[in-house]
């Protein structure tokens, strides 16, 4: 079980870098501002930097996530619950990736925690005050991302369109880097906390409620960066080519809007989906020019995937936790 648990948390972090991080570079790659491989290397580095900076010197998001459920006090049952939670998110994200649909490992993780807790009979996991930030982040990531993308492009669209090719390329690279940095800052905190929970569960000791340990942050950031390098071309194709038709100016506005929204919500300590935020910002920028540039069919696919994320991951986590408990008895 110890091996399964350690493998599952590493797989979770890797899959996050593999399926979630590509959203940060979707615009710059789709518009030809950078080659995919170069953009992936840049995103990997920024993910690592963001995870280290926000986890070691901020930690508010990490504290919020840790307060939801600390299974490390439950002994062997806690190990099964954590493994079931992580494996559920990995399976769901991998299935969505086959269709090129970006999913939110962040909200999948929240759902997995809920499902695993219910599998153990931990009804106390329904404490409303602990889940308020999760629900607030779910709606604010979509609303704020779309609104900032729409407003920013309407205010600065003409300026961005009139930039010379060299300058617009620099702006694109800077926007993508800022977005990747904030992805690392948000998701790096969440998954460093999960790794810390694993270590605490294996040692049968409380995980605590402070910032993630430096070792957990470094380990998590490296695994996330490796996942980013392994690619997410399908997701880039779906979000920045099929869903919307954008030009370099819209790509810049979407990246800056998404990064600004993620920074604001991170400082508030809200665990949010970087996928939701960036995709909403892309849709907002595209809508600012013409609603026809947004493919509502693709948007519907993504909304359906996101709506199913919570119930599917919760149900999978419940089933996998019960299965692991049964196999180990």
N, C-alpha and C positions, 0 to 999 in steps of 0.2 A: 504493500500500500504506500509506503514511503516513496518508492520509485515512481509509482503512478501519480502521486501528488506532485512531486517535483517536476516530472515530465509535463503534467497538465498545465502548471503555471507558466513554464517556459513556452509551451505551445501557445498559450493565451497571449503572452506578450509578443511573440513572433508573429502570430496571426494579426494582431493589432497593427504592427508595422507593415504587414503585407497587404492588408485589405483596407485599412483606415488612412494611413499616412499618404497614399497616392493622391487623395483629394487635395492635399496641399499644393501639389505640383500639376494638377489637372489642367489649369488654365494656361500656364506657360508652355506646357508640352503640346497641348492641342492647337495652340496658335503658332507654333513653330519658334517660340522664343528660346527654347533650349531642347536639346536632344534628351530623350527619355533617360538614358543611362547617366548623363551628367546631372540631370535634375534629381535623379534618385540618390546619387552620392551627396548632393547638396542637402536634400531633405533628411538623409540619414544623419549627417553632421548636425543639422539644426535640431532634429529630434533629440539627439543626445544632449546638446547644449541646453535646450529648453527644459528637459527632464531634470537635469542637474540643478539648474538655476532655481526653478520654481519649487522643487522638492526640498532642496537644502535650505533655501532662504525664505520660502513662503510656507507651503504645507497646509494651507487652509482647506483645499479640496481633499487632500489626503485625510485630514482629521474628520471631515464630513463622512467620507466613505467608510473609514474605520469604525465610526460610531454606529453604522447600520447593523453589523453583526460580527462579533468576535468569536469565531468557532474554536479558537485555540484553547479555550478552557474546557472543551467537551471531550478531550481525550481522543480515543480512536474514532468515535463517531464524528468528531470535528474534522478529522483527516478525510473521512469519506464525504462529508458535506462539501469541503473545499474542492476536492477532486471532482465531484459531481458537478459543482457549479462551473468550474473552469472548462471541463470537457464539453458541457452543454453549449457554452458560448463558442468554443472552437468549432464544434460540429455545425452549428447554425451559420456562423460566418463563412465557413468553407462551402456550405451548400449555396449560400447567396452569391459567393464569388463565382461559382460556376455559371451563373446567369449574368455576371458582370454588375451586380447590384451592390452598392456600398451599404454596409450595415454599421450600426453603432455598437461596438464592443462595450462601450461605456454603459449603455442602458441594458445591453444583454447581461453584463456583469451584475447590475443591480437586480435584474430579474432572476438571475441564477442564485444570488444570495437569498432572495425571497423563497424560491423553490426549494433550495437545500435546507433552509431553516424550517420550512413546513414539513419536509420529509423527516426531520428529527423531532417534530412536535414542538418546535420553538415558537409558540404563538405570540410570544412577547416581541417578535420581530416586527409586528405591525404598529409600533410606536409612531404616532402621527408626526411628532416633532422631528423625528429622525428622517422621515421620508419626504417632508416638505421641500427641502432643497433639491431632491431628485426630481420631483414633479415640476418645481419651478424651473429648473434647468432644462427639462424636456421641452417646455413651451417657449421659454425665452430664447433658447438656441435657434429655433426656427424663426420666431417673430423678429428678434433683433437682427439676425443675419440677413433676412430678406429686407427689412426696413433700411438697414445701413447700406446694403448694396444698392437699393433703389435710390436713396437720397444722395449717396456719394457719387453715383454715376450722373445723376441729373445736375449736381453742382459742379463736378469736375470733368465730366465727359468730354466737353469741347476742348478743354485744356489738354487732356490726355491724347485726344485724337490728332492734335496739331503738333505733337512732339516729333522730333526727327527720329528715324529708325534706331539710331544708336541709343538715344536717351530712353525711348520707350522700352527697349530691351533691358536697359539697366533697371528701370522701374519694375518691369515684370520680374526680373530676378530678385529684386529687393522684396517685392510683395510676396512671392512664393516662399522666400526664406523666412519672412516674418510669420507667415501662416504655418510653416513647418515647425518653427520655433515654438509657437503657441500650442501646436498639436503635442509636442513633447512636454510642454509645461502642464497641459491638462491631463493627458493620458499617462504621462510618466509618473505623476503623483499617484493616480489610482492603482496602477499596476505595481509600483514599488511597495505600496501598502499591502497588496495581495501577496507579494513575495515575502514581506515581513510577517504576514499572518501564517504563511506556510512554515517559515523558520520557527515561529513561536509554537505552532501546533506540533511540529516535530520534537521540539524541546519540552513540550507540555508546560509552557509558561505563558502568562498574559502577554499580548502584543503591545499593550500600552496605548496611549492616545496622543502621543506627541508626533513630531515630524518623522518621516521614514528614515531609517538608518542609511548612512552614506553607502554602505556596501550594497544594500538593496537597490538604491537609486542607480549606482554604477552598473550593476548587473542587468537591471531592467532596461536602462537606456541603451546598453550595447545590444541586447536581444531585439529591442524595437528597431534600432538602426539596421541590424542584419535583415530583419523582416522587410524593411523598406527597400533594401537593395535587391531583394529577390523578386520584386516587381508587382505591379498592379495595373498593367496596361488595359485590361478589360474594364476596370473601374473608370479609368480616365476616358476611355472611349464612350462609356455610358453617360458619365456626368457632363463632360465638356464638349462632346461631339454630338451624341444622339439626343440628350435632354435639351440642351440649349445650343444656339448658334452664336458664338461670341467672337469678338475681335480682340486684339491686344489691349485696347483701352478698357474694355469690359473685364478682361482678365485681371488687370491691375486693380481696378475698383473692387472686384469681388475678393481678391486676396487681402486688400487693406481693410475692407469691411469685415471680413471674417476674422482677421487677426485682432481688430479692434473689439469686436464682440467677445471673442474668447478671452482677451485680456481683462475686459470689464467683469465678465462673469467669474473668471478665475479669482480675481481680487475679492469678489464677494463670497468666495468659498463654495460656489455651486458646481457640482459635477455635471458637465454638459457634454453633448456629443459634438465632436469636431466635424464629423461627417454631416450631421444635420446643419450645423452652422455654415460650413463652406458651401454645401449644395444649395441652401436657402439664399446665400449671398449671390451665387451664380444666377439663380433664377431671378433675384431682385434686379441685378444689373441688366440681364437680358430683357426683363419686362420694362425697364426704364426706356428702352429704345422702341421695342415693339413686342406686343404679346404673342405675335405669330412666331417669334424666334424661340419660344418655349414649346417643346413637344409635350403636350398634356398627357399623352399616353405613357411616355416614359416616366413623367412625374407621378402618374398614378401607380406605376409598378413600384417605384421607390417608396411612396407613401404606404402602399400595401405591405411592403417588406418591413418598414419601420413599425407599422401598427401590429404586425405579427411578432415582432422581436420580443416584446415583453411576455406575452402569454406562451410563446413557443419555448423561449429560453427558460422560463420558470417551470414549465411542464417537463422539459428535458432534464433540467437539474434535479427535479423531484424524482423522476424515474431513475436517473443514473445514481443518485445518492442511495435510493432504496436498493438498487441492484448491487452496488458496491457493499452495502451493509449485509445483504443476503449472501453474497459470495464469500464474504470474510467471516461469516458466523460458523 
